[in-house]
């Protein structure tokens, strides 16, 4: 059995006529949540250059490797690709119990065609973004939120609360209540493990302007109503996954098939996506295996470069996961934001 939890994500190439956009080709990947390996991928295409040229000339297309396999709407592409990947996994004896996807993805077709008992987890980055957008919408009515320090502090509290209460729906409900009260001096729902104001109420708020708590009753009411609206979703918020591995894979695909170049009219894109899958699962050393399959002898420079690239990738991954690296990344980001804000203030309206 493969990972019981898999993350799915879709990416596509679009076409515009100057007014509207339509997706003509899309690819979807399924990655094991524990192994990080691509266990399935699919490509849907509505266009073939050879067929298109033949239609323009009024001729029957010659025999070719046509990859046009979709005639429906772009909206149904992702659902169809996920269903096909799930069926393929089932045929190979792999059991998929849970999928991780954004809130736009529904399970109706998957339950109907593959597994009626399958479960879904929401992607934590999409959930945080949705809550952040709802919080951002309050800025128009409440000037306190227009201060970058106040807004970032509330976002940081949300991120920490969601991360610390995975698997604890009661903790999510208590945390949402605390976020709507803590910035205003009410610590009845706070915990001593993270709130120092319980023991020392006069302690300054280091993240707020002048270290003072917020005194805005309308803002407190609006923030309380917003947090209360998410209490009903505490079960979903306490059980979230991540599709970050899929986004990383999409970046690998973009390096092999950049959108500035059109590869969607032939089988070239399919082969490039397949090479991205091989690189994700086996590293740069996949080239050596391809050479052997083709009966070629990989040169010493190819082997040396592939091993070097794999070693660099492992080292980079280890460094990026350290606490010091993450802290330094946040510090540099804050420095850039602060510097940009100062420059905009000096420049005035433009």
Secondary structure, 3 states (H helix, E strand, C coil): CCCCEEEEEEEEEEEECCCCEEEEEEEEEEEECCCCCEEEEEEEECCCHHHHHHHHHCCCCCCCCCCCCCCCCHHHHHHHHHHHHHHHHHHCCCCCCEEEECCCCCCHHHHHHCCCCCEEEEEHHHHHHHHHHHHHHHHHCCHHHHCHHHHHHHHHHHHHHHHHCCCCHHHHHHHHHHHHHHCCCCCCCCCCCCCCCCCCCCCCCCCCHHHCCCCCHHHHHHHHHHHHHCHHHHHHHCCEECCHHHHHHHHHHHHHCCCCCCCCCCCHHHHHHHHHHHHHHHHHHHHHHHHHHCCCCCCHHHHHHHHHHHHHHHHHHHHHCCHHHHHHHHHHHHHHHHHHHHHHHHHCCC
